[in-house]
């Protein structure tokens, strides 16, 4: 790839890292950009995991330094990493059609929840699961999903931490990034061994994502819960529309 293309990928990575650090959904920007740069679909997804790992690592580091990640989340990140490995290994055997058709409605439900749920600010909510039980169940399950498919995984980690573990929205956002880093890293290991990663493109985009995620984390900490809610609603709706219009999605099936 030319230096110009790599520079553009770095800029796209910066934008995706900023959004992904707060609400997830950065792949909406990075995967199409990698495809336009000439990568085949498998290479685009694999290379995106490299860039995403840089971004989630940066966000995790920023939130950890700010003291916003609960110490009890380390086992969850490890479990998510294990789930990501299993998901990536399962990818060749997984039928994408059911997920493509069902996931948009799940993402719309997530958007509606964050848009209209009362008292979804910084107040502590009811704890239905302990952090240890979350680490043993939902963290590896979402990590598996992240490895095998991916869209919305960051939002799913976050909503599980808010609704089930009872975290306030800012600690939930920060702790979700650590689990997302775990599942990204696990899937990345599998993709690296398979040889599908375009290293130059991934490193350029990853460098941008690292810086963008750092800025996104700082912005979220300064702006507070309202910005997190807004971006989750916007990105969840955008991902839902993208999946609906993709081949095999509900809109594509209706148009036939």
KACORNOR-V322648 format. One record per residue. N is the residue number from 0. BURIAL is I if it has 9 or more other C-alpha atoms within 8 Angstrom, else O. Layout:
n=[N/N]
burial=[BURIAL/BURIAL]
//
This chain:
n=[0/1/2/3/4/5/6/7/8/9/10/11/12/13/14/15/16/17/18/19/20/21/22/23/24/25/26/27/28/29/30/31/32/33/34/35/36/37/38/39/40/41/42/43/44/45/46/47/48/49/50/51/52/53/54/55/56/57/58/59/60/61/62/63/64/65/66/67/68/69/70/71/72/73/74/75/76/77/78/79/80/81/82/83/84/85/86/87/88/89/90/91/92/93/94/95/96/97/98/99/100/101/102/103/104/105/106/107/108/109/110/111/112/113/114/115/116/117/118/119/120/121/122/123/124/125/126/127/128/129/130/131/132/133/134/135/136/137/138/139/140/141/142/143/144/145/146/147/148/149/150/151/152/153/154/155/156/157/158/159/160/161/162/163/164/165/166/167/168/169/170/171/172/173/174/175/176/177/178/179/180/181/182/183/184/185/186/187/188/189/190/191/192/193/194/195/196/197/198/199/200/201/202/203/204/205/206/207/208/209/210/211/212/213/214/215/216/217/218/219/220/221/222/223/224/225/226/227/228/229/230/231/232/233/234/235/236/237/238/239/240/241/242/243/244/245/246/247/248/249/250/251/252/253/254/255]
burial=[O/O/O/O/I/I/I/O/I/I/I/I/I/I/I/I/I/I/I/I/I/I/I/I/I/I/I/I/I/I/I/O/I/I/I/O/O/O/I/O/O/O/I/I/I/I/I/I/I/I/I/I/I/I/I/I/I/I/I/I/O/I/I/I/O/O/O/I/I/O/O/O/I/O/I/I/I/I/I/I/I/I/I/I/I/I/I/I/I/I/I/O/O/O/O/O/O/O/O/I/I/O/I/I/O/O/I/I/O/I/I/I/O/I/I/O/O/O/O/I/O/O/O/O/I/O/I/O/I/O/I/I/O/I/I/I/O/I/I/I/I/I/I/I/I/I/I/I/I/O/O/I/I/I/I/I/I/I/I/I/I/I/I/I/I/I/I/I/I/I/I/I/I/I/I/I/I/I/I/I/I/I/I/I/I/I/I/I/I/I/I/I/O/O/O/I/I/I/O/O/I/I/I/I/I/I/I/I/I/I/I/I/I/I/I/I/I/I/O/I/O/O/O/I/I/O/I/I/I/I/I/I/I/I/I/I/I/O/I/I/I/O/I/I/I/I/O/I/I/I/I/I/I/O/O/O]
//
